[in-house]
Amino acid sequence: MLYCPESYELINLIKLAMDYDLPYTALRDQIYTHPTMDADKGSFDRLSDVFSGYTITADATDVNALEDAGIDNVRTVVITTGNDNVNLFLAHVCDRIYHVPHVYVRFDDPDKGVLVKGYNIIPIYPFQLTHDKFLALRNQEDKK
């Protein structure tokens, strides 16, 4: 028996994999545990009610905390502290030391992007995302 919220979805997913003779790795490699780390425990109160990951109260610039959180085994890291310099540092630690395959880093300052050029680090600029979304919405309105 399987007792958990939304267990019928999990059962159907496993049945689908079995019906198509997929190896167990097909499911294993699609599991994201979504840990969230912050030194301030109160910051977790801002997470959405539908947040399904787990929280770790620790300083992300502490390499021991990263290792305790399992940085050695992750495939994707998204770095979004409120400090571009901390984000830059963590992105390079994840890429150069732990060889995380997919590193995404938020920068408020678009000039920081040159500091990750040539590395396996993809910068995200909130202003650019907002601008792109605005243009897409405007283009939709123009087509009406």
C-alpha positions as CSV (number, residue, x, y, z in Angstrom):
1,M,0.0,0.0,0.0
2,L,1.1,3.5,-0.7
3,Y,0.0,6.2,1.8
4,C,0.8,9.7,0.8
5,P,-0.9,12.8,-0.6
6,E,-1.7,12.4,-4.3
7,S,-0.7,8.7,-4.1
8,Y,-2.9,8.0,-7.1
9,E,-0.7,10.2,-9.3
10,L,2.4,8.4,-8.2
11,I,0.8,5.0,-8.9
12,N,-0.3,6.1,-12.3
13,L,3.2,7.4,-13.1
14,I,4.9,4.1,-12.1
15,K,2.3,2.2,-14.1
16,L,3.0,4.4,-17.2
17,A,6.7,3.7,-16.9
18,M,6.1,0.0,-16.5
19,D,3.7,-0.1,-19.5
20,Y,6.4,1.5,-21.7
21,D,9.2,-0.7,-20.3
22,L,11.2,2.3,-19.1
23,P,14.1,1.5,-16.8
24,Y,13.9,2.7,-13.2
25,T,16.5,5.4,-14.1
26,A,13.9,7.2,-16.2
27,L,11.9,8.0,-13.1
28,R,14.9,8.3,-10.8
29,D,16.6,10.9,-13.0
30,Q,13.4,13.1,-13.0
31,I,13.1,13.5,-9.3
32,Y,13.8,16.9,-7.9
33,T,13.8,17.2,-4.1
34,H,14.1,21.0,-4.2
35,P,16.0,21.9,-1.0
36,T,16.0,25.6,-0.1
37,M,18.8,27.0,2.0
38,D,18.9,30.3,3.9
39,A,20.7,31.5,7.1
40,D,17.5,33.2,8.3
41,K,14.9,30.6,9.3
42,G,12.2,33.3,9.1
43,S,12.8,33.7,5.4
44,F,11.1,30.4,4.8
45,D,7.8,32.0,5.9
46,R,7.8,33.7,2.5
47,L,7.6,30.4,0.6
48,S,4.4,29.6,-1.2
49,D,1.9,27.4,0.5
50,V,2.4,24.8,-2.3
51,F,6.2,24.6,-1.7
52,S,6.9,20.9,-1.6
53,G,10.7,20.9,-1.0
54,Y,12.5,21.0,2.3
55,T,14.3,23.8,4.0
56,I,17.8,24.0,5.4
57,T,18.8,26.8,7.8
58,A,22.4,27.4,7.0
59,D,24.8,29.9,5.4
60,A,25.1,28.9,1.7
61,T,28.6,30.4,1.6
62,D,29.7,27.7,4.1
63,V,31.1,24.8,2.1
64,N,30.4,22.4,4.9
65,A,26.7,23.5,4.9
66,L,26.6,22.9,1.1
67,E,28.1,19.4,1.5
68,D,25.7,18.6,4.3
69,A,22.9,19.6,2.0
70,G,24.2,17.2,-0.6
71,I,25.8,19.6,-3.2
72,D,27.9,16.6,-4.3
73,N,24.9,14.9,-5.8
74,V,22.8,17.7,-7.4
75,R,22.2,18.2,-11.1
76,T,20.8,21.7,-11.0
77,V,21.3,24.7,-8.7
78,V,19.4,28.0,-8.8
79,I,21.1,30.8,-6.9
80,T,18.9,33.7,-5.9
81,T,20.3,35.5,-2.8
82,G,19.8,39.2,-2.6
83,N,23.5,39.9,-3.2
84,D,25.0,39.7,-6.7
85,N,28.5,39.1,-5.2
86,V,27.4,36.2,-3.1
87,N,25.5,34.8,-6.1
88,L,28.6,35.0,-8.2
89,F,30.7,33.3,-5.6
90,L,28.2,30.5,-5.1
91,A,27.8,30.0,-8.8
92,H,31.6,29.5,-9.2
93,V,31.8,27.2,-6.2
94,C,29.0,25.0,-7.7
95,D,30.5,25.0,-11.2
96,R,34.2,24.8,-10.5
97,I,34.4,22.8,-7.3
98,Y,31.3,20.6,-7.3
99,H,30.9,20.4,-11.1
100,V,27.1,20.8,-10.9
101,P,25.9,20.3,-14.5
102,H,23.3,23.1,-14.5
103,V,24.0,26.3,-12.6
104,Y,21.6,29.3,-12.8
105,V,22.4,32.5,-11.1
106,R,20.3,35.7,-10.6
107,F,22.0,39.0,-11.1
108,D,20.4,42.4,-10.6
109,D,23.4,44.0,-12.3
110,P,23.6,43.0,-16.0
111,D,27.3,43.7,-16.0
112,K,27.9,40.7,-13.8
113,G,27.2,38.4,-16.7
114,V,30.7,38.8,-18.1
115,L,32.1,37.2,-14.9
116,V,30.4,33.9,-15.7
117,K,31.0,33.9,-19.5
118,G,32.8,30.8,-20.6
119,Y,31.6,28.8,-17.6
120,N,28.8,26.4,-17.2
121,I,26.7,29.1,-15.5
122,I,23.6,30.7,-16.9
123,P,22.8,34.2,-15.7
124,I,19.2,35.3,-15.0
125,Y,18.3,39.0,-15.0
126,P,15.0,39.8,-13.3
127,F,14.7,43.1,-15.2
128,Q,15.3,41.3,-18.6
129,L,12.6,38.7,-17.7
130,T,10.1,41.4,-16.8
131,H,11.0,43.3,-20.0
132,D,10.6,40.2,-22.2
133,K,7.3,39.3,-20.6
134,F,6.0,42.9,-21.1
135,L,7.0,42.8,-24.8
136,A,5.3,39.4,-25.2
137,L,2.1,40.7,-23.6
138,R,2.2,43.8,-25.7
139,N,2.6,41.8,-28.9
140,Q,-0.4,39.6,-27.9
141,E,-2.4,42.8,-27.5
142,D,-1.2,44.1,-30.9
143,K,-2.5,40.9,-32.6
144,K,-6.0,41.4,-31.3
